Amino acid sequence: MNSKQNIKKPEGKLGILVPGIGAVSTTFMAGVFAARKNLGKPIGSISQMGKIRLGKRTENRNPLVKDFVPLASLDDIVFGGWDIFSDNAYEAAVRAGVLEKDLLNSVKDDMSAVKPMPAVFNHKFVKNLDGEHIKKEPTKMDEAKALIKDIQEFKKNNNCDRVVMIWCASTEVYTEETEVHQSAEAFEKALEENHPSIAPSMIYAYAAVKSGVPFANGAPNLTVDIPALTELSDNLNVPIAGKDFKTGQTLMKTILGPGLKARLLGINGWFSTNILGNRDGQVLDDAESFKTKEVSKLSVLDSILEPEKYPELYKDMYHKVRINYYPPKGDDKESWDNIDIFGWLGYKMQIKVNFLCKDSILAAPVVLDLALFMDLAQRAKMKGIQEWLSFYFKSPQTKEGLEPIHDIFLQKIKFENTLRYLMGETLINHLGLDYYEE
Ligand SMILES: NC(=O)c1ccc[n+]([C@@H]2O[C@H](COP(=O)([O-])OP(=O)(O)OC[C@H]3O[C@@H](n4cnc5c(N)ncnc54)[C@H](O)[C@@H]3O)[C@@H](O)[C@H]2O)c1
């Protein structure tokens, strides 16, 4: 059994490297700087504000998660990253337009100091963007080596004890696994040969894993979800996780879906549409990038509702997801869900959800938690796919042959029990035994 004795203390600085200095990552960084100065609260972050029950309910032990497990402190975080544009994090945040100018100005010096390194980029994978701040290396293997060098230099220059990497860059076009993704050996050969099936995000993930840096994927791209990289992360003892931050409409879906299913209410149809206007929306306006997102969003309901087990209730459900680029919305996404349900004797009812959400405001605490828990995982000697962090993903990565769990409440139980297990506490199964006869 793992125990707290085996977890290395979070001493020294933790570097958080993000490919993609855009809306999500700059909202995340600005929030951490603001929280450090007590200018705002890290709302939505389990690592900062969450509590965890320990032992029996009668024991009344409910410490803050950050007092229970040894997590890096916000004061010890250093940020870095890459982007295809050379804007520093302050400029990128102003351009993204998520946070108010007053707040951004109060953290301007910290934010301006985060300057992106030149990116590994390939226009074929993000068709609606063109940048000028890009590495020029002859092969994909050379690009990987350049990223490994960036990581080493960042670590040294910022005096970091540890580094984690969280993919916050644009969604790449839909890619399916091919033979070059099947083993580390085939993948490395493909890198040398500049194989077209190797996406930039995979090169970042490879560089991270080779550097012993935990890697989490916030976008729906395949990235680290290929046998070559899961094999490498296992062999090199590096935690990995993915994919696609669970925010916005999908977050609502994984909250509502399990509730309807728990009461065995049938569903005929679930129509979800979104309008959004940020750069993410612009990228997703390309059909191939949208396809990557669509696949990630569609998988959720089937897994929650289990139509094969409940055919009368869910077998014929029509599920449709649309995303529309509408520039006036900026980062203020608006989503509509029309849910056609049925109950007792098949009587029909409808639920309408109109969520006026700020995507990056929902994503920022997810990035922070993932960075801190991935660092914890590494210090606790956990390796490979970190399924206990499924709670944070739309399309959770699992070991081959396992079905992902999408129900947010089951994910939360798994997450909390993993923390209890790591700290040598009794796992909680919510079974009360006191009402049984002796
Ligand atoms: N906001 C959310 O709630 C949410 C939820 C789930 C997933 N995501 C995903 O997170 C990612 C970031 O979202 P965002 O709103 O910040 O988008 P954004 O467009 O504001 O930022 C992405 C940044 O990545 C940069 N980029 C693209 N390719 C790159 C590469 N190869 N290397 C380095 N930089 C690169 C772009 O120039 C851009 O600045 C997207 O993939 C999005 O789909 C966001």
Ligand as a Chemical Component Dictionary entry (heavy atoms), coordinates in Angstrom:
data_LIG
# 
_chem_comp.id                   LIG 
_chem_comp.type                 NON-POLYMER 
_chem_comp.pdbx_formal_charge   0 
_chem_comp.three_letter_code    LIG 
# 
loop_
_chem_comp_atom.comp_id 
_chem_comp_atom.atom_id 
_chem_comp_atom.alt_atom_id 
_chem_comp_atom.type_symbol 
_chem_comp_atom.charge 
_chem_comp_atom.model_Cartn_x 
_chem_comp_atom.model_Cartn_y 
_chem_comp_atom.model_Cartn_z 
_chem_comp_atom.pdbx_ordinal 
LIG N1  N1  N 0  -12.042 26.951 -22.521 1  
LIG C1  C1  C 0  -12.511 25.792 -22.220 2  
LIG O1  O1  O 0  -13.413 25.661 -21.415 3  
LIG C2  C2  C 0  -11.944 24.578 -22.846 4  
LIG C3  C3  C 0  -12.514 23.348 -22.529 5  
LIG C4  C4  C 0  -11.988 22.197 -23.090 6  
LIG C5  C5  C 0  -10.908 22.284 -23.929 7  
LIG N2  N2  N 1  -10.384 23.491 -24.255 8  
LIG C6  C6  C 0  -9.264  23.494 -25.188 9  
LIG O2  O2  O 0  -8.194  24.217 -24.642 10 
LIG C7  C7  C 0  -7.434  24.751 -25.708 11 
LIG C8  C8  C 0  -7.182  26.223 -25.427 12 
LIG O3  O3  O 0  -8.391  26.963 -25.485 13 
LIG P1  P1  P 0  -8.324  28.555 -25.552 14 
LIG O4  O4  O 0  -9.717  29.048 -25.450 15 
LIG O5  O5  O -1 -7.273  29.068 -24.648 16 
LIG O6  O6  O 0  -7.828  28.761 -27.067 17 
LIG P2  P2  P 0  -6.967  29.974 -27.634 18 
LIG O7  O7  O 0  -7.157  29.895 -29.107 19 
LIG O8  O8  O 0  -7.274  31.245 -26.945 20 
LIG O9  O9  O 0  -5.481  29.583 -27.231 21 
LIG C9  C9  C 0  -4.768  28.562 -27.852 22 
LIG C10 C10 C 0  -3.385  29.086 -28.181 23 
LIG O10 O10 O 0  -2.620  28.000 -28.686 24 
LIG C11 C11 C 0  -1.737  28.522 -29.660 25 
LIG N3  N3  N 0  -1.237  27.393 -30.448 26 
LIG C12 C12 C 0  -1.837  26.701 -31.453 27 
LIG N4  N4  N 0  -1.051  25.696 -31.864 28 
LIG C13 C13 C 0  0.072   25.734 -31.095 29 
LIG C14 C14 C 0  1.234   24.936 -31.027 30 
LIG N5  N5  N 0  1.418   23.906 -31.853 31 
LIG N6  N6  N 0  2.179   25.251 -30.100 32 
LIG C15 C15 C 0  2.002   26.297 -29.248 33 
LIG N7  N7  N 0  0.912   27.093 -29.297 34 
LIG C16 C16 C 0  -0.036  26.811 -30.180 35 
LIG C17 C17 C 0  -2.580  29.530 -30.398 36 
LIG O11 O11 O 0  -1.779  30.454 -31.080 37 
LIG C18 C18 C 0  -3.366  30.161 -29.241 38 
LIG O12 O12 O 0  -2.706  31.318 -28.732 39 
LIG C19 C19 C 0  -8.225  24.491 -26.984 40 
LIG O13 O13 O 0  -7.724  23.349 -27.623 41 
LIG C20 C20 C 0  -9.608  24.210 -26.457 42 
LIG O14 O14 O 0  -10.360 23.395 -27.332 43 
LIG C21 C21 C 0  -10.869 24.629 -23.721 44 
# 
loop_
_chem_comp_bond.comp_id 
_chem_comp_bond.atom_id_1 
_chem_comp_bond.atom_id_2 
_chem_comp_bond.value_order 
_chem_comp_bond.pdbx_ordinal 
LIG N1  C1  SING 1  
LIG C1  O1  DOUB 2  
LIG C1  C2  SING 3  
LIG C2  C3  SING 4  
LIG C2  C21 DOUB 5  
LIG C3  C4  DOUB 6  
LIG C4  C5  SING 7  
LIG C5  N2  DOUB 8  
LIG N2  C6  SING 9  
LIG N2  C21 SING 10 
LIG C6  O2  SING 11 
LIG C6  C20 SING 12 
LIG O2  C7  SING 13 
LIG C7  C8  SING 14 
LIG C7  C19 SING 15 
LIG C8  O3  SING 16 
LIG O3  P1  SING 17 
LIG P1  O4  DOUB 18 
LIG P1  O5  SING 19 
LIG P1  O6  SING 20 
LIG O6  P2  SING 21 
LIG P2  O7  DOUB 22 
LIG P2  O8  SING 23 
LIG P2  O9  SING 24 
LIG O9  C9  SING 25 
LIG C9  C10 SING 26 
LIG C10 O10 SING 27 
LIG C10 C18 SING 28 
LIG O10 C11 SING 29 
LIG C11 N3  SING 30 
LIG C11 C17 SING 31 
LIG N3  C12 SING 32 
LIG N3  C16 SING 33 
LIG C12 N4  DOUB 34 
LIG N4  C13 SING 35 
LIG C13 C14 SING 36 
LIG C13 C16 DOUB 37 
LIG C14 N5  SING 38 
LIG C14 N6  DOUB 39 
LIG N6  C15 SING 40 
LIG C15 N7  DOUB 41 
LIG N7  C16 SING 42 
LIG C17 O11 SING 43 
LIG C17 C18 SING 44 
LIG C18 O12 SING 45 
LIG C19 O13 SING 46 
LIG C19 C20 SING 47 
LIG C20 O14 SING 48 
# 
